[in-house]
Amino acid sequence: MSAFMSYFLTAALAVLGVFVLFALLYAILGKRFTDKIVATNMIGTLCVNMIVIVALLVGADYILDVALVFALLSFLTVVVLCRFVQSQALARRKSGERKEDEA
């Protein structure tokens, strides 16, 4: 790998690291829970990109398997969080209907 490519990938890794920090800040300061889910998805995607860049820098193919597993886990995390939000919304809706029926 050329020196330019190595510097370029290192700079891309640094930029992605800064983006992860911004996404983490967005997850902490987000007003709604859905903002936090989007930030979690964004962090997972950026981390997968960072793992792929590290695999290119090191030249080890097995690290790409780690990136694939991490991508699957990140997807599963977002699906579980969405199911949680959906179940909470349905529970609130049902409790609201019960209060209206009692009144």
N, C-alpha and C positions, 0 to 999 in steps of 0.2 A: 504494500500500500504506500502511496506517495506521501510525502510530508504534508503537502497541501490538503490532501484528503483527510489525513489524520487531524490536522488543525481544524478543518471544517467540521468534522464529526464531533470533535471536542467542543467547539463553539455551539453546535446544534444541541449537544447534551446540556450545556450550561443554560441555553435559552429555554429548553424544555423544563429544566429544573426550576427556573424562575416562574414559568407558567404553572408548574405544580404548586408552588407557593401561593400564587395568585388564586388558584382554584381552591386551595385550602382556606385561604382568607375568605373567599366567597362562600365556602361551606360553613364557616363559623359565623359570618355576619349575615347570611341569608335570612330573610324574614320568614319565608314559608318553608315547609318541610320539602316541598317539591324542588326548591332551589338547592337544598342540600343533596337531594338525589341526583340532580343534574351535575352538581360539583363532584359528587362521588364517581359518577360515570366519566367525567372529564379527567379526574385524577387517574383512574384506572387506565384510560386510553393513553394518557401521556406517559404513564409508567411503562406500559407495553412498548411504546415507541422508544423510550430510553433504554429498555432492556435489549431491543433489537440493535440500537446504535452501539451499545457495549459489545454485543456479539460481533458486530462488524469490526470494531476496534481491536478486540482480542483475537478474532479469527477462529472462534470456537463455535462449531455448529450446534452443540448440545444446548447452548444458552438459548437458542431459538425455541427449543422445546419448553424451556422455562417460561418464555414469553407467551407461548401458546396456552400453557396451563394457567398463567396469570390472567390472560384475556378471558378464558372460560370462567375463572373464579370472579372476575370483575363483572362479567355479564350476569352471573348467578346472583351476585350481591345486589345488583340493580333490580333484578326481577323480584327478589325477596323483599326489598324495600318498597317496591311498587305494590306488591301484594299486601304488605303491612298497611300502607296508606289507604289502599282500597278497603280493607277490612275495617279500619278505623272510621272511614267515611260512612260505610254502611251501618256501623254500630251507632254513629251519631244520628244518622237519618232515622233509624228504627226507634231510638230513644226519643227523638223529636216527635215521631208519629204517636208514640205511647202517651206522651204528655198532652198532645192535642186530643186524643181519645178520652183521656181522663177528665179533661176540662169541660 
